[in-house]
Amino acid sequence: MPQKQIMSSEEITRAITRIAHEILEKNKGAKALALIGIRTGGAFLAKRFQEKIKEIEGTEIELGLLDITLYRDDLTEIGAQPDIRETEIDFGVSGKKIILVDDVLFTGRTIRCAMDAIIDFGRPEFIQLAVLIDRGHRELPIKADYVGKNIPTSKQEDVVVNLKECGEEDSVVVFEGETKND
C-alpha cells in the first residue's frame, strides 16, 4: 500500500506543546484539570500532555487511562473474544475538567463510547477533546477542542499514528486502502 508521511517526530512534539499551552490557556491554568487517554494511542499522548503541562505549570495533573471496548456499538462485529484492556481512573471525575485524549478523530464513535464510559465514573464539570489528528468524516456531532493537525482524507485511506512508546519512531502516516480508524 502506498504511504505518505504527514507528521514527523518534531512536528508531533510541537503539536503536543502547542495543545498543552492551549489547554492551560482555555482553562485558566491546571486547577481541577484531569487527562483521560483512550487506549492505546490516546493513553500515550495523554501522558505526554501531562508531562508537558507539568513542565509549563509546575503542577502534575491527574491522568486516567480508558478502555472503551465494552462501550462500542460494533462489539459483535469485532470478534468473539475482543481484546479488553484495563481502565485506570484512580480519581473522582465529578466536578473535574476532563480533557479526553485520542490519537485520531474520525467518525466520532470512539469518542461517544469514551464519554459514556467517563459518565459511568461520575459527572465531570465538562469534557473537552484533544486529538493529534482530525481526519474528518464524522458520523456523530462531535468536534475536537484541540487538534494537532487537520488532515483531509478519503474514507479509503487509513491514518496511522506511530509512537515511540510502541517501539516506533514518532510519525503520522496515511496509507491508501482499507480504513481502520473510528
Sine and cosine of phi, psi and omega as CSV:
sin_phi,cos_phi,sin_psi,cos_psi,sin_omega,cos_omega
0.00,0.00,0.78,-0.63,0.07,-1.00
-0.90,0.44,0.57,-0.82,-0.01,-1.00
-0.70,-0.71,0.37,-0.93,0.02,-1.00
-0.63,-0.78,0.81,-0.58,0.04,-1.00
-0.97,0.24,0.77,-0.64,-0.04,-1.00
-0.97,-0.24,-0.59,0.81,0.03,-1.00
-0.68,-0.73,0.64,-0.77,0.08,-1.00
-1.00,-0.06,0.08,-1.00,0.05,-1.00
-0.85,0.53,-0.69,0.72,-0.01,-1.00
-0.90,0.43,-0.64,0.77,0.01,-1.00
-0.92,0.39,-0.59,0.81,0.06,-1.00
-0.91,0.42,-0.70,0.72,0.02,-1.00
-0.87,0.49,-0.70,0.72,0.03,-1.00
-0.89,0.45,-0.65,0.76,0.02,-1.00
-0.90,0.44,-0.66,0.75,0.02,-1.00
-0.90,0.44,-0.68,0.73,0.02,-1.00
-0.89,0.46,-0.72,0.69,-0.01,-1.00
-0.88,0.47,-0.72,0.69,-0.02,-1.00
-0.90,0.44,-0.64,0.77,0.03,-1.00
-0.87,0.50,-0.69,0.73,0.05,-1.00
-0.90,0.44,-0.68,0.73,0.01,-1.00
-0.89,0.46,-0.65,0.76,0.03,-1.00
-0.87,0.49,-0.73,0.68,-0.02,-1.00
-0.91,0.41,-0.65,0.76,-0.01,-1.00
-0.92,0.40,-0.75,0.66,-0.04,-1.00
-0.90,0.44,-0.54,0.84,-0.06,-1.00
-0.98,-0.21,0.18,0.98,0.04,-1.00
0.80,0.59,0.75,0.67,0.03,-1.00
0.95,-0.30,-0.21,-0.98,-0.12,-0.99
-0.98,-0.18,-0.01,1.00,-0.06,-1.00
-0.87,0.50,0.79,-0.61,0.04,-1.00
0.92,0.40,0.20,0.98,0.05,-1.00
-0.99,0.14,0.56,-0.83,0.15,-0.99
-0.56,-0.83,0.58,-0.81,0.03,-1.00
-0.97,-0.24,0.67,-0.74,0.14,-0.99
-0.77,-0.64,0.89,-0.46,-0.01,-1.00
-0.99,-0.16,0.71,-0.71,0.04,-1.00
-0.99,0.15,0.82,-0.58,0.00,-1.00
-0.89,0.46,0.69,-0.72,0.16,0.99
-0.96,-0.28,-0.74,0.67,-0.07,-1.00
-0.87,0.49,-0.66,0.75,0.01,-1.00
-0.90,0.44,-0.53,0.85,0.03,-1.00
-0.91,0.41,-0.69,0.73,0.02,-1.00
-0.92,0.39,-0.65,0.76,0.03,-1.00
-0.92,0.40,-0.63,0.77,0.03,-1.00
-0.87,0.50,-0.65,0.76,0.05,-1.00
-0.88,0.47,-0.64,0.77,0.04,-1.00
-0.92,0.40,-0.65,0.76,0.07,-1.00
-0.88,0.47,-0.67,0.74,0.01,-1.00
-0.86,0.51,-0.72,0.69,0.00,-1.00
-0.90,0.44,-0.67,0.74,-0.02,-1.00
-0.92,0.38,-0.65,0.76,0.03,-1.00
-0.91,0.42,-0.63,0.78,0.06,-1.00
-0.90,0.44,-0.66,0.76,0.03,-1.00
-0.89,0.46,-0.65,0.76,-0.06,-1.00
-0.97,0.22,-0.75,0.66,-0.14,-0.99
-0.99,-0.14,-0.34,0.94,-0.08,-1.00
0.98,0.21,0.25,0.97,-0.03,-1.00
-0.81,-0.58,0.75,-0.66,0.06,-1.00
-1.00,-0.06,0.90,-0.43,0.00,-1.00
-1.00,0.02,0.36,-0.93,-0.06,-1.00
-0.93,0.36,0.50,-0.87,-0.06,-1.00
-0.74,-0.68,0.78,-0.63,0.09,-1.00
-0.85,-0.53,0.42,-0.91,0.03,-1.00
-0.85,-0.52,0.71,-0.70,-0.16,-0.99
-0.82,-0.58,0.78,-0.63,0.16,-0.99
-0.97,-0.26,0.83,-0.56,-0.10,-1.00
-0.97,-0.23,0.14,0.99,-0.13,-0.99
-0.77,0.64,-0.75,0.66,-0.08,-1.00
-0.96,0.27,-0.13,0.99,0.03,-1.00
-0.99,-0.13,-0.09,1.00,-0.08,-1.00
-0.92,0.39,0.58,-0.81,0.04,-1.00
-1.00,0.07,-0.06,1.00,0.03,-1.00
-0.89,-0.46,0.47,0.88,-0.09,-1.00
-0.84,0.54,-0.62,0.78,-0.01,-1.00
-0.94,0.34,-0.32,0.95,-0.03,-1.00
-1.00,0.01,-0.26,0.97,-0.10,-0.99
-1.00,-0.07,0.02,1.00,0.09,-1.00
0.80,-0.60,0.29,-0.96,-0.04,-1.00
-0.94,0.35,-0.54,0.84,-0.03,-1.00
-0.83,-0.55,0.98,0.18,-0.01,-1.00
-0.90,0.43,0.50,-0.87,0.01,-1.00
-0.98,0.17,0.97,-0.23,-0.02,-1.00
-0.98,-0.20,0.84,-0.53,0.02,-1.00
-0.96,-0.27,0.23,-0.97,-0.10,-1.00
-0.97,0.26,0.66,-0.75,0.19,-0.98
-1.00,-0.06,0.76,-0.65,-0.01,-1.00
-0.81,-0.58,1.00,-0.05,0.10,-0.99
-0.83,-0.56,1.00,-0.10,-0.12,-0.99
-0.99,-0.14,0.52,0.85,0.02,-1.00
-0.55,-0.84,0.39,-0.92,0.05,-1.00
-0.97,0.25,0.73,-0.68,0.00,-1.00
-1.00,0.02,-0.30,0.95,-0.04,-1.00
-0.87,0.50,0.78,-0.63,0.01,-1.00
0.98,0.18,-0.09,1.00,-0.01,-1.00
-1.00,0.09,0.43,-0.90,0.16,-0.99
-1.00,-0.05,0.98,-0.19,-0.10,-0.99
-1.00,-0.01,0.78,-0.63,0.14,-0.99
-0.96,-0.28,0.95,-0.31,0.03,-1.00
-0.99,0.10,0.74,-0.67,-0.10,-0.99
-0.84,-0.54,0.75,-0.67,0.12,-0.99
-0.64,-0.77,0.29,-0.96,-0.03,-1.00
-0.99,0.14,-0.74,0.68,-0.05,-1.00
-0.79,-0.62,0.78,-0.63,0.12,-0.99
-0.98,-0.18,0.83,-0.55,-0.06,-1.00
-0.80,-0.61,-0.99,-0.11,-0.07,-1.00
-0.97,0.23,-0.42,0.91,-0.05,-1.00
0.99,-0.14,-0.14,0.99,-0.06,-1.00
-0.92,0.40,-0.63,0.78,0.04,-1.00
-0.89,0.46,-0.66,0.75,-0.01,-1.00
-0.91,0.40,-0.66,0.75,0.06,-1.00
-0.86,0.51,-0.70,0.72,0.04,-1.00
-0.87,0.49,-0.69,0.73,-0.02,-1.00
-0.90,0.44,-0.66,0.75,0.02,-1.00
-0.90,0.43,-0.65,0.76,0.07,-1.00
-0.86,0.52,-0.70,0.72,-0.01,-1.00
-0.90,0.43,-0.68,0.73,-0.01,-1.00
-0.89,0.46,-0.68,0.73,-0.01,-1.00
-0.88,0.47,-0.49,0.87,0.08,-1.00
-0.91,0.42,-0.34,0.94,0.03,-1.00
-1.00,-0.01,-0.23,0.97,-0.02,-1.00
0.51,-0.86,-0.17,-0.99,-0.05,-1.00
-0.91,-0.42,0.99,-0.13,0.01,-1.00
-0.93,0.37,0.34,-0.94,0.10,-1.00
-0.86,0.52,-0.71,0.71,0.12,-0.99
-0.28,-0.96,0.23,-0.97,0.09,-1.00
-0.84,-0.55,0.81,-0.58,0.12,-0.99
-0.93,-0.36,0.41,-0.91,-0.07,-1.00
-0.89,-0.46,0.78,-0.62,0.09,-1.00
-0.87,-0.50,0.80,-0.60,0.03,-1.00
-0.74,-0.67,0.51,-0.86,0.07,-1.00
-0.96,0.26,-0.66,0.75,-0.06,-1.00
-0.77,-0.63,0.75,-0.66,0.19,-0.98
-0.92,-0.40,0.91,-0.41,-0.07,-1.00
-0.97,-0.24,0.06,1.00,0.04,-1.00
0.99,0.14,-0.27,-0.96,0.05,-1.00
0.93,0.36,0.63,0.78,-0.02,-1.00
-0.90,0.43,0.65,-0.76,0.13,-0.99
-0.95,-0.30,-0.22,0.97,0.02,-1.00
-0.78,-0.63,0.42,-0.91,-0.04,-1.00
-0.98,0.21,0.95,0.30,-0.04,-1.00
-0.83,-0.56,0.71,-0.71,-0.02,-1.00
-0.70,-0.71,0.67,-0.75,0.02,-1.00
-0.98,0.21,0.61,-0.79,0.09,-1.00
-0.99,0.15,-0.51,0.86,-0.05,-1.00
-0.71,-0.70,0.80,-0.61,-0.06,-1.00
-0.75,-0.67,0.77,-0.64,0.10,-1.00
-0.94,0.35,-0.74,0.67,0.00,-1.00
-0.37,-0.93,0.70,-0.71,0.14,-0.99
-1.00,0.00,0.78,-0.62,-0.01,-1.00
-0.81,-0.59,0.94,-0.35,0.09,-1.00
-0.93,0.36,0.80,-0.60,-0.02,-1.00
-0.73,-0.68,0.25,-0.97,0.20,-0.98
-1.00,-0.09,0.29,-0.96,0.02,-1.00
-0.93,0.37,-0.30,0.95,0.00,-1.00
-0.99,0.11,-0.12,0.99,0.01,-1.00
-1.00,-0.09,0.36,-0.93,0.03,-1.00
-0.82,-0.58,0.78,-0.63,0.03,-1.00
-0.98,-0.19,0.84,-0.55,-0.03,-1.00
-0.88,-0.47,0.82,-0.58,0.09,-1.00
-0.98,-0.17,0.91,-0.41,0.05,-1.00
-1.00,-0.10,0.74,-0.67,-0.03,-1.00
-0.79,-0.62,0.54,-0.84,-0.03,-1.00
-0.88,0.48,-0.47,0.88,0.01,-1.00
-0.91,0.42,-0.32,0.95,0.02,-1.00
-0.98,-0.22,0.22,0.98,0.03,-1.00
0.99,0.11,0.22,0.98,-0.01,-1.00
-0.94,-0.34,0.27,-0.96,0.19,-0.98
-0.99,0.15,0.69,-0.72,0.00,-1.00
-0.82,0.58,0.81,-0.59,0.09,-1.00
-0.17,-0.99,0.31,-0.95,0.16,-0.99
-0.84,-0.54,0.80,-0.60,-0.09,-1.00
-0.79,-0.62,0.63,-0.78,0.10,-0.99
-0.95,-0.32,0.79,-0.61,0.06,-1.00
-0.95,-0.31,0.62,-0.79,0.16,-0.99
-0.99,0.13,0.69,-0.72,0.01,-1.00
0.68,-0.74,-0.33,-0.94,-0.06,-1.00
-0.90,0.43,0.68,-0.74,-0.02,-1.00
-1.00,-0.05,0.58,-0.81,0.01,-1.00
-0.86,-0.52,-0.25,0.97,-0.06,-1.00
-0.93,0.37,0.52,-0.85,0.12,-0.99
-0.97,-0.24,0.00,0.00,0.00,0.00
